[in-house]
């Protein structure tokens, strides 16, 4: 089921009503914004119903920019802190066709679908799999990228620090430098296709 995402239509109320009305042990799947259960007190549902799986969909599934997941519940059975299987289908092989939505233009979907049906059924076989503790969160947690410092970052930080020490306004310095490059310099190209900037009135090449 894909209930309306907007708060005014009572998205969470629809989910709750469906789970309360279907027979016990029914499997119910809802497409919702990734963080919907986290933000709208979804833990209340877990007192009577069990969240079995969270399947995060590709980021561009909906053109409106809302990132979504499929939430699979078992009705009438309390969570009781049982961990939740979660995974991320980063690429479903579909491509957006103007004014026509997303289509399997390269015939990739069937193979991808078979792969993910197997992974989700067995609950193993992919690096994106997580086991989520319901008392911590109710959404797939995107892994944080490892912290990385590049040489250019180090040089920029050192330059900013030196300018600070010498009471040089960074913005004014950049503006003045850009003005000299754009309006008071000649831009040349060497035999090796290197770009050379020569400030006017200065015989040296920089």
Secondary structure, DSSP 8 states (H G I E B T S, - for coil): -----SGGGTHHHHHHHHHHHS-TT-EEEEEEETTHHHHTTGGGGGGTSEEEEEEE--TTSSTT---EEEEEEETT---TT--EEEEE----S-EEETTTEEE-TTS-HHHHHHHHHHHHHHT-S-TT-EEE-TTT-SS-----------HHHHHHHHHHHHHHHTT--HHHHHHHHHHHHHHSEEEEE-TT--EEEEETT--S--
